[in-house]
Amino acid sequence: MRRDVFQAIADPTRREIINLLATETLNLNAVAEKFQISRPAISKHIKILTECGLIKIRTMGRERYCEARLETLAEVSEWTNTYRRFWTTKLDALELHLSNNRKPKRKKK
């Protein structure tokens, strides 16, 4: 099953796993040791991240190593940039509207 990248990054633990793996490749035990949740829970998060393509698992001997595949986040970046441009345009227009409609302050007599 191919999961959606947005579903994967919706969870704070999975975001933290991505942050952790962005700087170094770790085996599953090393990832699990960084969190206060059970190893099976970490395995579930790793599975979801693998299914959506955010991490890749490599087997070396008896160990399974996780490495980040950050290029998959390009989909998220493109989506957020669309809305960033939209809101930037709207807020710039509002600022222009407000600056054009400001009433000059009257001096007190």
N, C-alpha and C positions, 0 to 999 in steps of 0.2 A: 504494500500500500504506500503510495506516495503522499506524504503529508504536505500541507501548506506551510511555507516558511513563516507566514504571519502567525499561525497557530503555535509554531515552535517558539518564537520570540515573545509570545504573550506571557509566558511563565517566567517569573523572576529567577528561579533556580536555573532554568535553561539559559537565560541570558548570562548568568554568572559563569556557567560552564563554558559558554562561548568566549567570554572575556578571559577566562583562565587559559583556554586552549589557544587563544589568539597569540599568546606570547611564547608558548612552549608545547611540544607534543608530550603527552603523559599517558601512562598505562591506566587501565580502568581503576585499579586499586588506588593509584595516586590521585585520581580525580575524586574518588569516593572519600578519601581521607580529608579532603578540603571542606567537606560539608557535614553538617550535624544531622543528616538524614541517613536512612539505611542504604546499604549497598544495592538491594533490589530496587529501591526508589531511584537511585542514581542510574542504574541500568535501564530503567524505563525512560528516563530523561534522555540518556544517550541514544536509545533506540529511536526516539522521536526525532532527535537532532540528525541522526543518520538517515532516517527515512525522508527528511526534507532536504537533505544534501548539505547541511551546515557543518557536519563533521564527517570525516572518513575514518574507518577503522582499518588498521594494518595489523596483521599477525606476524610477529617475529618470535620464532620458537614457541614457547608456551604463553607468551604475553600478547595481549591485544592493546595496541596503542591508538589513541585518539588524536587526530589533528584537525584543526579548524579549516574549513573551506569557505573563507570569508567572501569570495566572489559571488556566492549564492545570495549574499545580502544586497546585491545590486538591485534585485527586484524590489526590495523594501525601499531602497534609496530612490529609485525612480518613482515609486508610488508617492512617497512623502514629498519629493521635489515638485510633483504636480500640484499638490495642495499648498506647498510653500509659495510657489509662484502665484497661485490663485489668491491666497490671503495677503501676500505682499502687495499685489495690484489693488485689491479692495481697500487695504489700510492706507495705501498711498493716496487713493482717490478720496477717502474720508478725510485725511489730513488736508488735502488741497481744498476740499469743500469747506471744512471748518475754518481754514485760514482765510478763505475768500468771504466768508459770511460773518466774520467777527465784527462786532460793532466797535467803532473807536470809542475809547473812554472819554467821557466828558470831564472837563476841568470844573472843579467846584468854584463857585463864585464867592 
